[in-house]
Amino acid sequence: MSFWRALLCILLPPLAVADKGCGSFLIVLVLTLLGWIPGIIGAMVICTRKE
């Protein structure tokens, strides 16, 4: 994961996972609405996951 992707995960978690699919986007969006920190953690986990 690049520095810019990590920064995007911190600032705008749903936008950071937009290219990973609709399901990932919705999960991170809900987590971000519940709290900023869970959204960041979810985005980091999804972005670092190998496919």
C-alpha positions as CSV (number, residue, x, y, z in Angstrom):
1,M,0.0,0.0,0.0
2,S,1.4,3.4,-1.0
3,F,1.7,6.4,1.2
4,W,-1.1,8.2,-0.8
5,R,-3.5,5.3,-0.3
6,A,-2.8,5.2,3.4
7,L,-3.4,8.9,3.6
8,L,-6.6,8.5,1.7
9,C,-7.7,5.7,4.1
10,I,-7.2,8.1,7.0
11,L,-8.9,11.2,5.5
12,L,-11.7,9.7,3.4
13,P,-12.1,6.0,4.2
14,P,-15.0,5.2,1.8
15,L,-13.2,6.8,-1.1
16,A,-10.0,4.8,-0.5
17,V,-11.9,1.5,-1.0
18,A,-14.1,2.7,-3.9
19,D,-12.1,0.6,-6.4
20,K,-12.4,-2.6,-4.3
21,G,-16.0,-3.1,-5.1
22,C,-19.5,-2.1,-3.9
23,G,-19.5,-4.4,-0.9
24,S,-16.3,-3.0,0.5
25,F,-17.5,0.5,-0.1
26,L,-20.7,0.0,1.7
27,I,-19.0,-1.7,4.7
28,V,-16.5,1.1,5.1
29,L,-19.3,3.7,4.6
30,V,-21.4,2.2,7.4
31,L,-18.3,1.9,9.7
32,T,-17.4,5.5,9.0
33,L,-21.0,6.6,9.8
34,L,-20.8,4.7,13.1
35,G,-17.5,6.3,13.9
36,W,-14.5,7.7,12.2
37,I,-11.9,5.3,13.7
38,P,-13.8,2.1,12.8
39,G,-14.0,3.5,9.2
40,I,-10.3,4.1,9.1
41,I,-9.5,0.6,10.5
42,G,-11.9,-1.0,8.0
43,A,-10.4,0.9,5.1
44,M,-6.8,-0.1,6.2
45,V,-7.8,-3.7,6.5
46,I,-9.5,-3.8,3.1
47,C,-6.6,-1.9,1.3
48,T,-3.9,-4.1,2.8
49,R,-5.8,-7.4,2.0
50,K,-4.2,-9.4,-0.8
51,E,-6.6,-10.5,-3.5
